[in-house]
C-alpha cells in the first residue's frame, strides 16, 4: 500500500540526510549550495514523507509529525556538536523548523488535490 511506500522513502531519506549531515567528505553538490536552503528542502521532504506515512485520521497527527521531525533535526545537531569537523547550529534548527512549517502551510492548500492523485 502507499503508506509502506512512503515509509520506505522516509527511511531512505532519514539515512541519507543523516549521512550528509555527519560525513566529513566534501560532497560538491551539497557544499556548493546554500546550507539553509538544503535544510529547508530536506525538512519539507522529510515532513511530507512522515505525513504520508501516518494515518490521516491520527489524532494529533500534525503535532506528532512536527515534533518527531524536529527532534530528528535536533538529534543531527547534537551529533554534529560531537564531531570535530561539524558544529551545533541554532540557525540550522530554525531552517529545519521553517521547512516543517512550510510543508504544513503548503499541504493544507495542496492536500485536497494530492488526495485525488494518491
N, C-alpha and C positions, 0 to 999 in steps of 0.2 A: 504494500500500500504506500501511499505518498508520504505518510509520517515516517516510515522506515527509510525511505529515500532521503528525506530531509535530515534525519538523524545521522545517516552515513555521511552526508555532505557536511553537517555540523562537526562531526568528529574529525573529518579530514581538515576542515578549516581551523579547528581548535589546535590540532597538532601542528599545522603549517604556520599559524600565527605565532605559536609558542616557539617554534624553531627559529623563525625570522627575528623574533624579539630577543632571543638569547644567544644566537650564534655570534661568534667572533669573526666569521667570514664576511668579507665585504661583498654584498650582492649588488651589482651595478644598478639594476632596475629599481631596487628599493632605496639604495643610498643616494641616487641622483634625483629622487623626487622629494616632495615636501613631506617631512615626517608627520606633521599634524594631519595632513590630508590622508596619509596612509592609515593613521589611527582612525580617523572618521570613517573612511571607506571600510576598513576591516570590521569596525563595530556596527556599522549599518548591516553588513553582510551577516555577521555573527548573530545579531539580534533577529534578523529576518529568518535565518535558519532555525534558531531556537524557537521562535514564534511558530513557524510552520511545523516544528517537531512536537509541539504540545497540543493538547486537546483544546479546541477553540472555546469549549464551554467551561474550562477550568476556572473556578472562582479565583480571582486574584492573579490571573494569567499574566497580565501586563506587569504587575508588580513583581511577580516571581521571576519572569524572564529578565526584567530590568536589573533586579538585584543580583541574579546569577551571572549575567554577562558583565556587569560592573565589577563583581567580585573576581571574575576571571581577569579583568584588566588590572585590578589591584594585585592579584597574585603575580602577574607578569612583572609589575613594577617592583614588588618585593624581591622577586628572583633577580631582577636586573640590579637592584641595590647591592646584592651579594656578589655580583660579578665585577671583576676588576676593570673590564672594558665597557661596562654599562653603568647607568645611574638611575635612581628613582626620580620621577618627574611628575609633579602635580599638573603641569601643563598637558602631559600625555593623558593623565586621568581625565582632565577636562575635555580633551578631544574625544576620548572614549565615550564619555557621557554625552557629548554633543552628537556623536554618531548614533548612539542608542535613541536619544530623543528625536533625532532627525528621522530615524526609521519609524518610530511610533507616529510622528506627525504625518509622514507620508502614507503610512499604512492605513490610517483612518480615512484618508481620502481615496486611496487606491484599492483597498480591500474588496469593496463590492465588485470591482472589475476583475481582480485576481481570482475571486471566488468562482466566477464563471469559467475561468481558464483551468482551475485546479479541480 
